[in-house]
Amino acid sequence: MLVGSDGQESCRQAPCTVAQALARSTLHLKINVVDILGTGAGNCLAAATGGKVFTARNVGELQMMTTQAAEDVLPPAHCKR
């Protein structure tokens, strides 16, 4: 799973708590976070699920980090869905 974060919680939820619950109940869940502007707000999502944080500070980095984060969570090409 890939999550983009600008550091502002806008859903009135506790995303870190949700990520921890999902990690306990879902096999092989890994959340990679693209941290826009380096706020660190979504880092707990990655930490709870063994994912990574990719920081993007501008539009060029955003595209590159999003691609890297998505590729990291995709299964190997030889695996069947």
Residue pairs with C-beta under 8 A, 6 or more apart in sequence:
1 29
1 30
1 31
1 32
1 49
1 51
1 73
2 31
2 32
2 33
2 34
2 66
2 69
2 70
2 73
3 31
3 32
3 33
3 34
3 42
3 45
4 33
4 34
4 36
4 66
5 33
5 34
5 35
5 36
5 39
5 41
5 42
5 45
6 36
6 37
6 39
6 41
7 35
7 36
7 37
7 39
7 40
7 41
7 42
8 41
9 15
9 41
15 42
15 44
15 45
16 44
16 45
16 48
19 31
19 44
19 45
19 48
19 49
20 48
22 29
22 49
23 29
23 48
23 49
23 50
29 49
30 49
30 50
30 51
30 72
30 73
31 45
31 46
31 48
31 49
31 51
32 46
32 51
32 52
32 53
32 54
32 69
32 70
32 72
32 73
33 42
33 43
33 45
33 46
33 51
33 52
33 53
33 54
33 69
34 54
34 55
34 56
34 62
34 65
34 66
34 69
35 41
35 42
35 43
35 53
35 54
35 55
35 56
36 56
36 62
37 56
37 57
38 55
38 57
40 53
42 53
43 53
45 51
46 52
46 53
51 73
52 69
52 72
54 65
54 66
54 68
54 69
55 61
55 65
56 62
56 64
56 65
56 66
75 81
